[in-house]
Amino acid sequence: MRDNRLRHLLATGQPTLGTRILSSWPTVIELIGRSGMFDYVEFSAEYAPYDHRALEEMGRAVELFDHLTGMIKVEQESRTHAAVRAIGAGFQSVLFSDIRNVDDVRECVQAVRSERPASGGLHGVNLQRANLLEAGSEEWANALDEIVIVLMIEKREALEQLDEILSVPGVDMVQFGPADYSNSIGLTGQFGHPDVKTAERLILEKAKEHGIAARVELTDSSDAAAYLDLGVKHFNVGFDVRTLFDWYCCEGSAMRSMFEKVQ
C-alpha cells in the first residue's frame, strides 16, 4: 500500500499545499505533479461530472509522483458511496461537505475507517484498484486508518456545535465555507460580511484549540499573508476552471486592445 504523504506532513507539523480541479482528465494531474509544487490535488467531485473509471485513472496519475497524493471532495447525499469508491481508486484523503452536526461527522469517519473493532468504522472489504491484492489484510485496514478526513464547516448549525464536532475522534482538518455559511444565515453572497468573517476566525481559533489542522482556500497567493499571520499553514490555492477563465479574460482583452490599434 502507498504511503500517505498528506498524513505524514500533518503528523510532523509541516505546512501543506494543495490545488483544486474540476477536470477528471488525468493529464491535468500530471501537469500539477510535474510542477513539483503541490502536496496534493483535490478533485472537487461535488461539482464535477465523473465516473468510477475516471476515478481510477486519476488515482493512477497521482501515483506517478511520490510527492503527491489525492483528495476528493464529496457531496452530502452520496458521501459514503463516493468516499468508498474514491479510496478504492487510490485517493488518500476525503473532504466532506455540508456538515451540520455531530452525527454527520461520525458518519463521515465511519465511512472511511475499517470495520475492525479497533478502527470503529463501517468500511467493509472491497476489491478495487488501490487494494486489489491487499483487500482484507491488516495492511489494508491500517491504510484506511491513515486516510485524512477533512470537514467543510459551512452551515449555521455546524457553528453552533463546533466544539462537539471538533471533538469527534478521527477529524484531521477543517475548512470554513463562506459561501454556504453566508447563505445559511440569510446573508447570501456577502462573503466579507463581519458576521461571516467572525465565523471564519472562530473556526480557526477552535481548530487550534482542538489540535486540528485548519485549511484555507484561496484563489491565488495574494491573500495568504494575512492567514499566515493568524497561524494558518495549510492552504489550497487555485481552481483549474477559474485559472482558465481568468487567463481567457486577461489575454483575450489584451489581444482585443491590440486589434483596436490596427483597425
Secondary structure, 3 states (H helix, E strand, C coil): CCCCHHHHHHHCCCCEEEEEECCCCHHHHHHHHHHCCCCEEEECHHHCCCCHHHHHHHHHHHCCCCCCEEEEEECCCCHHHHHHHHHHHCCCEEEEEEECCHHHHHHHHHHHCECCCCCCCCECCCCCHHHCCCCCCHHHHHHHHHCEEEEEECCHHHHHCHHHHHCCCCCCEEEECHHHHHHHCCCCCCCCCHHHHHHHHHHHHHHHHCCCEEEEEECCHHHHHHHHHCCCCEEEEEEHHHHHHHHHHHHHHHHHHHHHHHC
